[in-house]
Every structure is written in structure tokens, then in C-alpha cells.
Amino acid sequence: MSACNPQPANSAPEPLFSLSPQAMAHMVNLDGFDVEQLCNFYDLLTGFREVLDAFTCQPRAQSSDITHDSNSLGDWLEAEGDRFAYLRDRVADEVAARRHTTQDKDERDRILELRLRHEMLCERRIHDQALMAEIVKAWGQPE
């Protein structure tokens, strides 16, 4: 046992993250964030996910040039990307839930914009008819 490796030599190492990505995402307390901070956090998580996805395609994250199967690094990068994606989904859900409490037009627009981007990112089109109705109501008429 050492300061860098606190486990006894004969014990199996603990997994880096023993919880699933979904469980970890639900453990994050988003109550202290305002809508603008949540939207910025969403953007950061999206960027992190994209970077990790790009790295999983590199040869250093694959076991061979022929099969393109992930090696240990690739598996870890993919799991981390999933963790960021689930947290991003949580942030999008939190922002959507706050649409019922906002009275500010700019905040309403920011919430709608994030909900639209998330819907397009996940579904590639608007499946949520309630979201479409909110968009038309908010942005469908010239000011």
C-alpha cells in the first residue's frame, strides 16, 4: 500500500466509476444553477461529448486497424462520453421544467432555444408537438 495506490497489493482495484452514467447524472444537484448557467453547462457538456467521441475514432483508442473495436482506452472514452450525455439530458430536462416558472421573455427564449437544440440533437427533428406549439406561440408572429 502506498499514497498513490492505497489498496493492498492483493486486492482487486475498484472500478473508476462504480455507478452507471445515468445514476451519476441523477446525483448532480442542479438547483443552484440559474437558466443561463444551465444553458452554458449544456453547451460545455455537448462539447466534452463531441471531443470524447472524436477520440474514440482514433487508432490509439482501437484494438486494430481492421476491426475498429475499442480497446480499454476507447471503452473508457465511450463511457465518459455517455456520462456527459446523460448529464446533458438531465440539464435539458431541468431547463425544460423551469419554463413553467419564468416570466422573463429573454429567459423564455433561452429555454425554448435549448429545448429545440436538444430535440434536434437527439431526434433530428421535432417529435414533441407540445414543444412545436410553444415555439409557434412564442416565435411564430412578428413582433
C-alpha positions in Angstrom: 0.0 0.0 0.0 1.3 3.5 -0.9 -0.1 7.0 -1.0 -0.6 6.7 -4.8 -2.1 3.2 -4.5 -4.0 3.0 -1.2 -5.2 -0.6 -1.9 -3.3 -3.6 -0.6 -1.4 -5.4 -3.3 -3.6 -8.5 -3.2 -7.0 -6.7 -3.6 -8.8 -6.1 -6.8 -8.9 -2.5 -7.9 -12.2 -0.6 -7.6 -13.8 0.4 -10.9 -13.1 4.1 -11.6 -16.8 4.8 -11.5 -18.9 2.0 -9.9 -22.2 3.8 -10.7 -23.8 3.8 -14.1 -23.6 7.0 -16.2 -27.4 7.5 -15.6 -27.1 7.1 -11.9 -24.2 9.6 -11.7 -26.1 12.1 -13.8 -29.0 11.9 -11.3 -26.7 12.6 -8.4 -25.8 16.0 -9.6 -27.7 18.8 -7.9 -28.7 21.4 -10.4 -30.8 23.5 -8.0 -28.1 26.2 -7.6 -27.9 27.0 -11.3 -30.0 29.7 -13.0 -31.3 29.1 -16.5 -28.3 30.9 -18.2 -25.8 28.8 -16.2 -27.7 25.6 -17.1 -27.6 26.6 -20.8 -23.9 27.3 -20.6 -23.4 24.0 -18.8 -25.4 22.2 -21.5 -23.0 23.7 -24.1 -19.9 22.6 -22.2 -21.3 19.0 -21.8 -22.1 18.9 -25.5 -18.5 20.0 -26.4 -17.0 17.5 -24.0 -19.1 14.7 -25.5 -18.1 15.6 -29.0 -14.4 15.7 -28.1 -14.6 12.3 -26.5 -16.5 10.8 -29.4 -13.8 12.1 -31.8 -11.0 10.5 -29.7 -12.8 7.1 -29.7 -12.4 7.1 -33.5 -8.6 7.5 -33.4 -6.3 4.5 -33.8 -5.0 4.8 -30.2 -8.5 4.0 -28.9 -9.0 1.0 -31.2 -7.6 -2.5 -30.8 -6.7 -2.9 -34.5 -7.0 -1.1 -37.9 -9.1 -3.9 -39.3 -11.9 -4.4 -36.8 -12.0 -0.9 -35.3 -13.1 -2.4 -32.0 -12.4 -0.3 -28.9 -9.5 -1.0 -26.7 -9.5 -0.2 -23.0 -8.9 3.5 -23.7 -11.7 3.5 -26.3 -14.1 1.9 -23.9 -13.3 4.4 -21.2 -13.7 7.3 -23.5 -17.0 6.0 -24.7 -18.2 5.5 -21.1 -17.1 9.1 -20.2 -18.9 10.4 -23.3 -22.1 8.6 -22.2 -21.7 10.1 -18.7 -21.6 13.6 -20.2 -24.5 12.8 -22.5 -26.7 11.6 -19.6 -25.8 14.7 -17.6 -26.6 16.9 -20.6 -30.0 15.2 -20.8 -30.6 16.0 -17.1 -29.7 19.6 -17.7 -32.1 19.8 -20.7 -34.8 18.3 -18.5 -34.1 20.8 -15.7 -34.2 23.7 -18.2 -37.5 22.4 -19.7 -39.0 22.1 -16.2 -38.2 25.8 -15.5 -40.3 27.0 -18.4 -43.4 26.9 -16.1 -41.9 29.4 -13.7 -40.2 32.0 -15.9 -41.9 35.3 -16.7 -38.9 36.9 -18.4 -39.1 36.9 -22.3 -35.4 36.5 -22.8 -35.2 33.6 -20.4 -38.2 32.0 -22.1 -36.4 32.4 -25.4 -33.3 30.8 -24.0 -35.2 27.9 -22.6 -37.0 27.4 -25.9 -33.8 27.6 -27.8 -32.1 24.9 -25.7 -35.1 22.7 -25.8 -35.2 23.0 -29.6 -31.4 22.3 -29.9 -31.7 19.3 -27.6 -34.7 17.9 -29.6 -32.8 18.3 -32.9 -29.6 16.8 -31.4 -31.5 13.7 -30.1 -34.2 13.2 -32.6 -33.0 15.2 -35.7 -36.5 16.7 -36.0 -39.2 18.0 -33.6 -41.2 15.0 -32.4 -42.6 16.8 -29.4 -45.7 18.5 -30.6 -46.1 20.5 -27.4 -42.6 22.0 -28.0 -43.6 22.9 -31.5 -46.7 24.6 -30.3 -44.7 26.6 -27.7 -42.2 27.6 -30.5 -45.0 28.8 -32.8 -46.7 30.6 -29.9 -43.5 32.4 -28.9 -41.8 33.0 -32.2 -44.5 32.4 -34.8 -45.7 36.0 -35.1 -43.5 39.1 -36.0 -43.1 41.4 -33.0 
